[in-house]
Amino acid sequence: MRRYAILLASGILLAACSSQEAATSDPSTETTSGSNYVTSQCAIVGGDPVTSTTAPTRGTTVDGVTVEETELGPVITVAPALPAATEVIAKTLNSGKGQELKATDTLTFNYCGVGLVSQQQFDSSWANGAPITYPLDQLIAGWGQGMPGMKLGEERLLIIPGAAGYGPTPPQGSGILPDESLAFVVQLISIEN
């Protein structure tokens, strides 16, 4: 099971080396599938998400995505019927200090990803038990656009349109829908130049 989680994480986060095809769906019509707010605990993958008809009252909300910090890790709530993201949005949740991440750096980080249409968490290093390390320029385009400038210890919410994520061909078995907009909470642990 751990091997599957690591392989899934690698497949999900690595960017394709070739250019992506044009999106096959109209991103202006993409919306979340349910009529409820869906909450996922980043410390648990595969657990049943919690649904509610009311918006969360705590945390930081950006474009219908709310992040609440807990001792175990972030909790992400996705509002119902969200329109597709049209640009990468980066919002600092907790400030960091010191060295800033550059596009050519290798980073060690925790992350949690949720689909904005499916409203489902598809992967989390918090749940997998360990941060991971990759060069920033080998991750999906939305991370390359939204992460430079992060400082050590910073946590940031990234909202990424499908075209800057996995486009029409997400990793098989990931649970990510074609052209799905995504939300990630990323915690920067270390930077290697």
N, C-alpha and C positions, 0 to 999 in steps of 0.2 A: 504494500500500500504506500509506504514512504517513497519507494522508487517511482511509482506512478505519479505521486504528488510533485516530486522533483522534476520528472519529465514534463508534466503538464506545465509547471512554472516556467521551465526553459522554453517550451513551445509557445506559451502564451506571451512571454515578454520579448522574445527575440524578434527583431524586425526582419521582414523578408528582404533578401539581397536584391531581388529583381523589383522593378517598378510594379505597382499595383494597377490592376485594370480599373476602368471607370466604374463607379458604383452602379449597380443594377436597379436600385430602388430610388424613389424620389425622397431624399432626406427631409423635405419639408412636410411630408405626410407621416413620418415615423413618430409613433407615440408609444408610451408604456402600455402594456397589455391589460393591466388590472384596473380596478376602480378604487383600490385601497393603497395606503402608504405601506411599503414593505421595508422592514428593518432587518439588517443582517449584522451579527456580531463577528468582527474580523478574527477573533480568537477561535472561531469554530467554522470549519468548512463542512458542508454536507448536512448541517443541522437544519431544522425547519425554521425558516424566517418567520418573524412575527408580523402580522398584518393589523392595520388599524384604519378606521375611517377618518381619523383626525391627524393633523400635522403634529410633529414633535414640538415640545415646548422648550427644549434645551438644545444647546449645540450651535454650530455655525451652519447657516443655510446659504447655498449659492445655486441659483437656477433650479430649484426643486430638489436638490441633494443636500441632506443635513448630516453633519458629522458631529458626534458626541464622543468626547474622550473618556475612557474608563481605565481602570487599573489593568485590565486584561488586554486592552487594545481598543482601537476605534470601533464605534458602532455607526453604520451607514444606513440612513433611511432615504428611500427613493419615493418621491411623490408620484401619484397616478397621472397618466396621460401627459407625460412630458413631451414637448416637441424635440426633434433631433437637434443635437448640438451642431452649430455651424462654424465654430472656431474653438481652439484650445483655450480653456480658462484655467488659470492657476491662482489659487488662493492660499496664502500662508495661514495655517491653523495654529501652529506654535513656532515662535521664532527660534532660530539657531544662532550660533556664534562662530567667528573665525573664518576659516577658509571657505571660499565660494566655489561651487561646482561649475566647471566649464564643460562645453560640449564634447571635448576630447578626453575627459577624465573617465576613469573606472571608479565605480561607486559600490559601496556595500549599503544595502537598504532593506527595510521592511516595507511591505506593500499589501494592499487589499484591493481587489477589483470587483466591481458590480456592474452588470449590464443595466442600462437605463430603460430598455424596452422590456426585457424579461423580468427586471427588478430582482435578479438573482445574483448572489455572490458566486464568482466562478473560480477564484483562487485567493489565497492569503498566506504570506510567509509567517504571520503571527500564528495562524492555525497549524502550519507545517512545522513550527518549532524552531526555525532559524532564519536569519536574514540571508539574502543572496547577494552575489557580486557579479557585475557585468560592466562592460564599457557602455557609457551612455549612448554612443553613436551606433550601437548594435541593438538598441531597444526600439520599440515602435516610435514612429515619427512624433506622435503627440507628447511622448516623454521628452524627446529631444527639443521640442518647442517649449514645454512648460517647466522643465527642471533647471536649466542653467540659471545660476545666481543663487540657488539654494545654499544655505550654510549648514555646517555640521550640527546635527541635532534637530534641524528644522523638520516639521511635518507640514505637508502641503496637499491640498485637494486639487486633483486634476480632473477636469471634465473634457473628454476627448471625442470629437466627431468620428463617425465610422471610417471616413477616408484617412484620418490620421491614426487610426487604430489598426484593425485587421481587415477592413474593407469587405469585399464580397466573399472572401474565403478565410474565415477564422480557423484557428487550429481545430482539427477534428476532435470531437469528444470534449471540447472545452466548455460547452454550454453557451458560448458567445454566438449570438445570431448574426447572419450576414449584414454588414453595414451598420451594426449596432453602435450607438453612442455609448461610451463607457465612463465610469467614475472610478478613480483610484485615490486612495490615501497613501502617501509615500512618506516614510521617515528616513532621512539621510543619516547613516551611521558613520561612514568613513569615506574618504576620497583618496584615490591614488592618481598621481599625474602620469 
